[in-house]
Amino acid sequence: MKSPKRKIAQHLKENQVQLQGSHRSIHKDLLWFSLVVTFFKVLLIPAYHSTDFEVHRNWLALTHTLPLSQWYTDETSPWTLDYPPFFAYFERFLSFFASLVDPTITDLHNGLNYKALSVIIFQRLSVIASDTILIYSVYNLTRNLESKKRFLILMLVIWSPGLLIVDHVHFQYNGFLLGILLISLGELQKGNDLIGGFFFAVLLCFKHLFAVAGPIYFVYLLRHYCRGGIFKGFNKLVAMGVVVVGVFVAAYGPFAYHEQIQEVLRRMFPFGRGLCHAYWAPNFWVFYILSDKLLALVLAKLGFRIQTPTASFTSGLVGDTSPFAILPKITPSVTLVMVLLAISPILVKAWRNPQPKMIVRWVAYAYSCGFLFGWHVHEKASLHFLIPLAVVAVESVEDACHFLILSTVSVYSLFPLLYEAQEYPIKVILLLLHITLMWFGFSSQFSDTSELDKRATRLSKIGDPLVIGLIEKSYLLGFVVVEAWVQFLHPLLLGDRLPFLPLMLISFYCALGMMYSWIWQLRYLVTSH
């Protein structure tokens, strides 16, 4: 008969073997996903790219050519530097390698609109290489999960069609920034609040638009990290303050030394750009604008004299004007108040009960509020909450159904970014493949419904656990109608007339889905314990 000590030792040994096997499985899944996705990204290198490609090439050139004191004042190109300092340092780092590949890439004056194969390959590969941070962040978040959940999250994040469209076709660097966000959230989930706060501060110094989640971080860290009595709590508050201030000093200190802080802030916050982007992001302001147009039309029909706005939203171009005929003009301060009001219920929840398991949902909700009610929102900002929600989409049937709808809306809202004919099959196939993978992946995950919350289960007679409600299903099928009009019927019936109508229709229809998602998140978070 074995002694208790030998039994304990054997049990520990068995657990260690199982853990090693689990880690090997994680590494295998991660390697497989990374290789497949990287291969696909390489195939996209010759694809269309937006003006953002030249924006980042110019940033390579100016950070490589000019002294730091001129980075935020240079106007050689119309695509001036408007990201925070850490991103400028990142471009400076890349510029060393770019100059070795092709010196014209970093030539500030002769490299304008440079489109040689060398610059295309270099910049595409730089995005692919930076995505290793995203891959690591997913590994860090999923290494202790069961294999099926881990596989699903890998698929939803690393194989995200939204990221593929925005970063590897349209061209930006969202992947590694979202990777930093996920690293921060992963550390908070594990209770490493100081490290999580550090990475969030780093993220803000890369891209300030992530600051929308700042109130959530502040309240959560104040209540969760700075606890343990007045003395101990104060010491922790000081420690967190030193870390955060240290990050910002490292980012902005050199510009403060050169008395350039005002120029940096002016570039980062260009409030003169107007309430909406040229292509309306599918948010609350779509309904506000359309309501104003409808009211003006009705009142004009009734005989009232309506003053024509100095700018037209339906042209697709919006500047620092007052384009409302009836409703009050919206200012940046109004949007800020609306965002804070929308976040406030969750701030109360975080203050009363700061739970690490809820931090991903809270931060995702904050970014949803910023997207819906913020100033001059880009449609690409939907990735800020879509990617974090992918992490929790595997937790219940209700989460899975919500994510399937939201992901479909988000990806489809990005379609206008790829407007050339040769990219049309790419975006359609990516979305259809994504929906198919989500459907079968979630159905497999929740095939055993014995442990599901009754509130979350929606079972059909044949036992399929992932059944979307009638309203949601009708809404999803409506995308087929919208796409048929935008792609085929509008050109056939109207030709060149009302050119902004297709974009308006996409924005309006996707805004309905975004509002649905926001209400769903708010209801879930307010009622959860």
Secondary structure, 3 states (H helix, E strand, C coil): CCCHHHHHHHHHHHHHHHHHHHHHHHHHHHHHHHHHHHHHHHHCCCCCCCCHHHHHHHHHHHHHHCCHHHCCCCCCCCCCCCCCHHHHHHHHHHHHHHHHHCHHHHCCCCCCCCCCHHHHHHHHHHHHHHCHHHHHHHHHHHCCCCHHHHHHHHHHHHCCHHHHHHHHHHHCCHHHHHHHHHHHHHHHHCCCHHHHHHHHHHHHCCCHHHHHHHHHHHHHHHHHCCCCCHHHHHHHHHHHHHHHHHHHHHHHHHHHHCCCHHHHHHHHCCHHHCCECCCCCCCHHHHHHHHHHHHHHHHHHCCCCCCCCCCCHHHCCCCCCCCCCCCCCCCHHHHHHHHHHHHHHHHHHHHHCCCHHHHHHHHHHHHHHHHHHCCCECHHHHHHHHHHHHHHCCCCHHHHHHHHHHHHHHHHHCHHHCCCHHHHHHHHHHHHHHHHHHHHHHHHHCCCCCCCCCCCCECCCCCCCECCCHHHHHHHHHHHHHHHHHHHHHHHHCCCCCCCHHHHHHHHHHHHHHHHHHHHHHHHHHHCC
